[in-house]
């Protein structure tokens, strides 16, 4: 048996040597010189070449490997490929435009292809001749997509996308070890070459299995915009059915990931998603209580306590006049179930604290809440209790007017600047100083006279008669007063300054 295999291998080697020698002779006859590295001849020894799609493809591929009537040479770097113009024109629109129009390469026997690797050219020619539905293994996927994009080969791009889905992503099933390693590369290739359908499929896959795909150095090293798109895809998928499950998966993901340097971007992605889940749960609190998906968090003890505390804190911080009635109903329902099903005591305490916060908000905003649509959701007992506990009693049939906008809360650009007064001259400054000094002396003399005799005119009277009229020396002063309702009053002060 071993002797038979040895004979077959020797016969195959002789046949291949003859084919390579024939190819070299044809190339020497066309170009006049032999290239030192002939990739086209080496492909004859490659056992992993993709199989042709049909008998015609097999015959054309044999003609490519055994060129007897080639009429054009394609050169990439140091490699030369003997080809046929008719095949190139029929299968590729780029070469058709080259040979039919007035390009400089139309009458040339040798065409140099720039900015492409020889392996990519070999993969392109194997596809043009054999029309295979598989990709060769001797060429990287990136180079194949690049040359397909450069020469407008949409069919080759389709084959590459099929290869990515089936070989690299395993048809987007539950990620295995190979899928996790290939996912970052696939997402980057789909984004770079604008493979929109493939990119959408990757985002959908990422949304379903983010907790498996993200803890990967490839994800951490991706561009920031791609990481943001992956996070946004998961955030956009939030709904009343999956919000709690996404929150729990995100919390497990953040708890399990190791805090090292390369995981910082991934941790940031998980933190952003966690915040988004809490915001959504707080916004749809009543709906989640009604469909009973929120009850998952209250089953058992452990790490879920921290998650519940974060959610309830978020709910209390997002209370508003529109949603406070719904929050009151939801919390009351949870407290009822807590007493009925004997939940953890710590959970019950947290719920009671939230109910107190919600009730205080209802009482303090009673006259605003009664005019909202959610007011009718409350029971008659709750309405009567709220009315009795409200501090202010009055006519509730009228809606409250809008709160006045205080000028102190406006932006700096919207505040009306003070009017500038005319600058005080040096002569006026001297006169003001003298008047102040004289007024001070008059005050001291008045005090002395008041102690000596009661019949002496008062200090204020003497000051009125002898003090210099200060306002005549000063320019008009602009007084500005801001009232509690945001009104601004401006007046010119022209009266004498009081003593």
C-alpha positions in Angstrom: 0.0 0.0 0.0 2.8 2.4 0.9 4.6 1.6 -2.4 1.5 2.5 -4.3 1.2 5.9 -2.5 4.8 6.6 -3.2 4.4 5.9 -6.9 1.3 8.1 -7.1 3.1 11.0 -5.4 6.1 10.7 -7.7 3.8 10.8 -10.8 1.9 13.8 -9.5 5.2 15.6 -8.8 6.4 14.9 -12.3 3.1 16.2 -13.8 3.3 19.4 -11.7 6.9 20.0 -12.7 5.9 19.7 -16.4 3.0 22.2 -15.8 5.3 24.7 -14.1 7.9 24.4 -16.8 5.3 24.9 -19.5 4.0 28.0 -17.7 7.5 29.4 -17.3 8.3 28.9 -21.0 5.0 30.7 -22.0 5.8 33.6 -19.7 9.4 33.9 -21.0 8.1 33.9 -24.6 5.6 36.8 -23.8 7.7 39.0 -21.5 11.2 38.1 -22.5 12.3 37.6 -18.9 11.4 35.2 -16.1 10.0 36.6 -12.8 11.9 35.2 -9.8 8.7 34.4 -7.9 5.8 32.9 -9.9 2.8 32.7 -7.7 0.6 31.5 -10.5 2.8 28.4 -10.9 2.9 27.9 -7.1 -0.9 27.7 -7.0 -0.7 24.4 -8.8 0.8 22.9 -5.7 -1.9 24.3 -3.4 -4.4 21.7 -2.4 -6.8 24.2 -0.7 -7.8 26.0 -3.8 -11.6 26.6 -4.0 -13.5 24.3 -6.2 -15.2 25.8 -9.4 -18.9 26.2 -9.4 -19.5 24.2 -12.7 -17.8 22.3 -15.5 -17.2 25.5 -17.5 -15.5 27.1 -14.5 -13.3 24.0 -14.1 -12.2 24.3 -17.7 -11.5 28.0 -17.5 -9.6 27.5 -14.3 -7.5 24.8 -16.0 -6.8 27.3 -18.8 -5.6 29.8 -16.2 -3.2 27.3 -14.6 -2.0 26.0 -18.0 -2.0 29.1 -20.2 -1.5 28.1 -23.8 -3.2 31.0 -25.5 -2.8 33.9 -23.1 -2.5 37.4 -24.5 -2.0 39.7 -21.5 0.2 39.7 -18.4 -0.9 41.2 -15.1 1.9 42.2 -12.8 1.6 42.9 -9.1 4.8 43.7 -7.3 7.2 40.9 -8.4 4.6 38.4 -9.5 3.3 38.0 -13.1 0.0 36.3 -14.1 -0.7 35.1 -17.7 -4.3 35.8 -18.5 -6.8 36.1 -21.3 -8.4 39.4 -22.3 -11.7 37.9 -23.2 -12.1 36.3 -19.8 -11.2 39.5 -18.0 -13.5 41.6 -20.1 -16.4 39.2 -19.7 -16.1 38.7 -15.9 -15.0 42.2 -14.7 -16.4 45.6 -15.7 -13.2 47.3 -14.8 -11.1 45.3 -17.4 -13.9 45.7 -19.9 -13.7 49.4 -19.7 -9.9 49.2 -19.9 -9.7 47.2 -23.1 -12.7 48.7 -24.9 -12.1 52.4 -24.2 -9.1 54.6 -25.0 -7.0 53.7 -22.0 -3.3 53.6 -22.3 -3.3 49.9 -21.3 -5.6 49.0 -24.2 -2.7 47.9 -26.5 -0.2 46.9 -23.9 0.8 43.3 -23.3 1.8 43.9 -19.7 -0.4 45.8 -17.2 0.9 46.7 -13.7 -1.6 46.7 -10.9 -0.6 49.1 -8.2 -1.5 49.1 -4.5 -2.6 45.5 -4.4 -0.8 42.4 -3.1 0.0 39.4 -5.5 -2.1 37.1 -3.3 -5.1 39.3 -3.7 -4.7 39.4 -7.5 -4.4 35.6 -7.5 -7.6 35.3 -5.5 -9.3 37.6 -7.9 -8.2 35.7 -11.0 -9.2 32.4 -9.4 -12.7 33.8 -8.9 -12.9 35.3 -12.4 -11.9 32.0 -14.0 -13.6 29.5 -11.7 -16.6 31.5 -10.4 -16.2 29.6 -7.1 -18.5 30.3 -4.1 -15.6 29.8 -1.7 -12.6 32.0 -0.8 -9.0 30.8 -1.2 -7.1 30.3 2.1 -3.8 31.7 0.9 -5.1 35.3 0.9 -6.3 37.4 3.9 -9.9 38.4 3.9 -9.1 42.1 4.2 -7.1 42.0 1.0 -9.9 40.2 -0.9 -12.5 42.7 0.2 -10.1 45.5 -0.8 -9.4 44.3 -4.3 -13.1 43.5 -4.8 -14.0 47.1 -3.8 -11.2 48.5 -6.0 -12.3 46.7 -9.2 -16.0 46.8 -8.6 -16.5 43.0 -8.1 -19.8 42.9 -6.3 -20.0 39.1 -6.8 -16.7 38.6 -5.0 -17.9 40.8 -2.2 -21.0 38.7 -1.8 -18.9 35.5 -1.6 -16.7 37.2 1.0 -19.9 38.1 3.1 -21.1 34.5 2.8 -17.7 33.3 4.0 -17.8 35.7 7.0 -21.3 34.6 8.1 -20.7 30.9 7.7 -17.0 30.5 8.7 -16.2 33.4 11.0 -19.6 33.9 12.8 -21.1 30.5 12.4 -24.3 32.0 11.1 -24.6 34.2 14.2 -25.5 31.4 16.6 -24.6 31.4 20.3 -21.0 32.6 20.3 -18.3 30.0 20.7 -14.6 30.6 21.3 -13.9 31.2 17.6 -16.9 33.5 17.2 -15.9 35.7 20.1 -12.3 36.0 18.7 -13.6 36.9 15.2 -16.5 39.3 16.2 -14.4 42.5 16.5 -12.7 41.9 13.1 -16.0 41.2 11.4 -17.6 44.4 12.8 -14.7 46.5 11.7 -14.6 45.0 8.2 -18.4 45.5 7.8 -18.2 49.1 8.8 -15.0 49.9 6.8 -16.3 48.5 3.5 -20.0 49.7 4.1 -21.4 46.2 4.1 -24.6 47.5 5.7 -26.6 44.2 5.8 -23.7 42.4 7.4 -23.1 45.3 9.9 -26.8 45.2 10.9 -26.6 41.5 11.4 -23.5 41.9 13.6 -25.3 44.6 15.7 -28.2 42.3 16.2 -25.9 39.5 17.2 -24.1 41.9 19.5 -27.4 42.9 21.1 -28.3 39.4 21.9 -25.0 38.2 23.2 -23.2 41.3 24.4 -22.2 39.8 27.7 -20.2 37.2 25.8 -18.7 39.3 23.0 -17.6 42.4 24.9 -15.1 40.9 27.4 -12.6 40.7 24.5 -9.4 42.6 23.8 -10.5 43.0 20.2 -13.6 44.9 21.4 -11.6 47.0 23.8 -9.3 48.1 20.9 -12.0 48.9 18.4 -12.6 52.5 17.4 -14.7 54.6 19.8 -17.5 55.2 17.4 -17.9 51.4 16.8 -18.0 50.7 20.5 -20.7 53.4 20.9 -22.8 51.9 18.1 -22.6 48.5 19.8 -23.8 50.0 23.1 -26.5 52.1 21.4 -27.8 48.9 19.6 -28.4 47.3 23.0 -29.9 50.4 24.5 -32.3 50.7 21.6 -33.5 47.2 22.1 -34.8 48.0 25.6 -38.6 47.3 26.1 -41.0 46.3 28.8 -40.2 42.6 28.3 -36.4 42.5 28.3 -35.5 45.5 30.4 -35.0 43.5 33.6 -33.2 40.6 31.9 -30.8 43.1 30.3 -30.2 44.8 33.6 -29.3 41.5 35.3 -27.0 40.4 32.4 -25.3 43.7 32.5 -24.8 43.5 36.3 -23.3 40.0 35.9 -21.1 41.2 33.2 -19.7 44.1 35.3 -19.3 41.8 38.3 -17.4 39.1 36.4 -15.0 41.2 34.3 -11.5 41.8 35.7 -10.5 45.4 36.3 -7.2 45.7 34.3 -5.9 48.3 31.9 -7.3 46.9 28.7 -10.8 46.3 30.2 -11.4 50.0 30.9 -13.2 50.7 27.6 -15.3 47.5 28.1 -16.2 48.5 31.6 -17.3 51.9 30.4 -19.6 50.2 27.8 -21.2 48.1 30.6 -21.6 51.1 32.9 -23.3 53.1 30.2 -25.7 50.3 29.5 -26.4 49.8 33.2 -27.4 53.5 33.6 -29.6 53.3 30.6 -31.4 50.2 31.9 -32.0 51.9 35.3 -33.4 55.0 33.6 -35.7 53.0 31.4 -37.0 51.0 34.4 -37.6 54.2 36.4 -39.5 55.6 33.4 -41.7 52.5 32.9 -41.9 51.5 36.6 -45.7 51.0 36.6 -45.7 49.0 33.3 -43.0 46.7 34.6 -44.9 46.1 37.8 -48.1 45.3 35.9 -46.5 42.7 33.6 -44.7 41.2 36.6 -41.2 41.3 35.0 -39.9 43.4 37.8 -40.7 40.6 40.3 -37.6 38.8 39.1 -35.4 41.2 41.1 -37.2 40.4 44.3 -36.8 36.7 44.2 -34.0 35.5 46.5 -31.2 37.5 48.0 -27.6 38.4 47.2 -26.3 40.8 44.5 -29.8 41.8 43.4 -30.1 44.0 46.6 -27.6 46.5 45.2 -29.4 46.5 41.8 -32.8 47.1 43.4 -31.4 49.9 45.6 -30.0 51.6 42.5 -33.3 51.3 40.7 -35.4 52.7 43.6 -33.0 55.6 44.0 -33.3 56.4 40.3 -37.1 56.3 40.6 -37.2 58.7 43.5 -34.8 61.1 41.7 -37.0 61.1 38.6 -40.3 61.8 40.3 -42.4 64.4 38.4 -46.0 65.7 38.5 -46.9 63.5 35.5 -45.5 60.1 36.8 -45.9 60.4 40.6 -49.4 58.8 40.6 -48.2 55.8 38.6 -45.2 55.4 40.9 -47.5 55.5 43.9 -49.7 52.7 42.5 -46.6 50.6 41.6 -45.0 50.9 45.0 -48.3 50.1 46.8 -48.6 47.0 44.6 -45.0 45.9 45.5 -45.6 46.4 49.2 -48.8 44.4 49.0 -46.9 41.5 47.3 -44.0 41.9 49.8 -46.3 41.3 52.7 -48.2 38.5 50.9 -45.1 36.5 49.7 -42.8 37.3 52.6 -40.0 38.9 50.6 -36.7 39.8 52.1 -37.0 42.3 54.9 -34.4 44.6 53.5 -36.4 44.8 50.2 -39.6 45.7 52.2 -37.8 48.5 54.0 -36.5 50.0 50.8 -40.0 49.9 49.3 -41.5 51.6 52.4 -38.9 54.4 52.2 -39.8 54.9 48.5 -43.5 55.0 49.3 -42.9 57.7 51.9 -40.9 59.8 49.4 -43.6 59.4 46.7 -46.4 60.3 49.2 -44.5 63.5 50.4 -44.1 64.5 46.8 -47.9 64.0 46.2 -48.8 66.1 49.2 -46.4 69.0 48.4 -47.6 69.1 44.8 -51.3 68.3 45.3 -52.7 71.3 43.4 -50.6 70.5 40.4 -51.1 66.7 40.4 -54.9 66.9 40.5 -54.9 68.4 37.0 -52.8 65.6 35.4 -54.3 62.6 33.5 -52.8 60.1 35.9 -54.8 61.6 38.9 -57.8 59.5 37.9 -55.7 56.3 38.5 -55.7 56.9 42.2 -58.4 55.4 44.4 -61.0 57.6 46.1 -59.5 56.8 49.5 -56.1 58.1 48.4 -57.6 61.2 46.9 -59.5 62.1 50.2 -56.4 61.4 52.3 -54.2 63.6 50.1 -56.7 66.4 50.3 -56.9 66.2 54.0 -53.1 66.2 54.4 -52.5 69.1 52.0 -51.3 72.2 53.8 -53.0 74.8 51.6 -56.8 74.5 51.2 -58.5 76.4 48.4 -60.2 76.2 45.0 -58.8 73.2 43.2 -60.8 73.7 40.0 -58.4 76.2 38.6 -55.1 75.2 37.2 -52.0 76.7 38.6 -50.4 79.4 36.5 -46.8 79.0 35.4 -44.2 79.8 37.9 -42.5 83.2 37.4 -39.0 83.1 36.0 -36.6 84.8 38.3 -34.0 87.0 36.8 -31.3 85.2 38.9 -32.1 81.9 37.1 -31.6 83.3 33.6 -28.5 83.0 31.6 -25.9 85.7 31.8 -26.5 86.6 28.2 -30.3 87.1 28.8 -29.9 89.4 31.8 -30.2 93.1 31.0 -26.9 94.8 31.8 -26.8 97.8 34.1 -26.6 101.1 32.5 -23.2 102.6 32.7 -22.9 105.9 34.4 -20.6 108.7 33.2 -17.1 108.5 34.6 -16.4 110.8 37.6 -13.7 113.4 36.8 -10.8 114.1 39.1 -12.1 117.6 40.1 -15.4 116.0 41.1 -13.5 113.4 43.2 -11.7 116.1 45.1 -14.9 118.0 45.8 -16.6 114.8 47.0 -13.7 114.1 49.4 -13.8 117.7 50.8 -17.6 117.4 51.3 -17.2 114.1 53.2 -14.6 115.6 55.4 -16.6 118.7 56.1 -19.7 116.6 56.9 -17.7 114.5 59.4 -16.4 117.7 61.1 -20.0 119.0 61.3 -21.1 115.8 62.9 -18.5 116.0 65.6 -19.3 119.6 66.4 -23.0 118.9 66.6 -22.3 116.2 69.1 -20.3 118.6 71.2 -22.9 121.3 71.1 -25.7 118.8 72.0 -23.8 117.8 75.2 -23.4 121.5 76.2 -26.8 122.9 75.7 -30.3 121.6 74.8 -31.2 124.9 73.1 -28.6 124.4 70.4 -30.0 123.3 67.1 -29.7 119.6 66.4 -27.0 118.0 64.4 -29.3 117.1 61.6 -30.6 120.7 61.3 -27.1 122.2 61.2 -26.1 119.5 58.7 -29.0 120.4 56.4 -28.1 124.1 56.5 -24.4 123.8 56.1 -23.7 120.5 54.3 -22.7 120.6 50.7 -25.3 119.4 48.3 -23.6 116.2 47.2 -26.0 115.1 44.4 -25.2 118.2 42.5 -21.6 117.1 42.3 -22.4 113.5 41.2 -23.8 112.2 37.9 -27.3 110.5 38.0 -27.2 107.1 39.7 -29.1 104.2 38.3 -30.8 102.1 40.9 -31.8 98.5 40.0 -34.1 96.4 42.1 -35.1 92.8 41.5 -38.4 91.6 43.0 -39.4 88.0 43.8 -41.4 87.7 40.5 -38.6 88.7 38.2 -39.7 92.3 37.7 -36.9 94.8 37.2 -37.5 98.4 38.2 -35.0 101.1 37.1 -35.2 104.7 38.2 -32.9 107.7 38.2 -32.0 108.8 41.7 -31.8 112.6 41.7 -32.8 113.4 45.3 -30.2 114.5 47.9 -28.5 111.6 49.8 -30.2 111.4 53.3 -28.2 112.1 56.4 
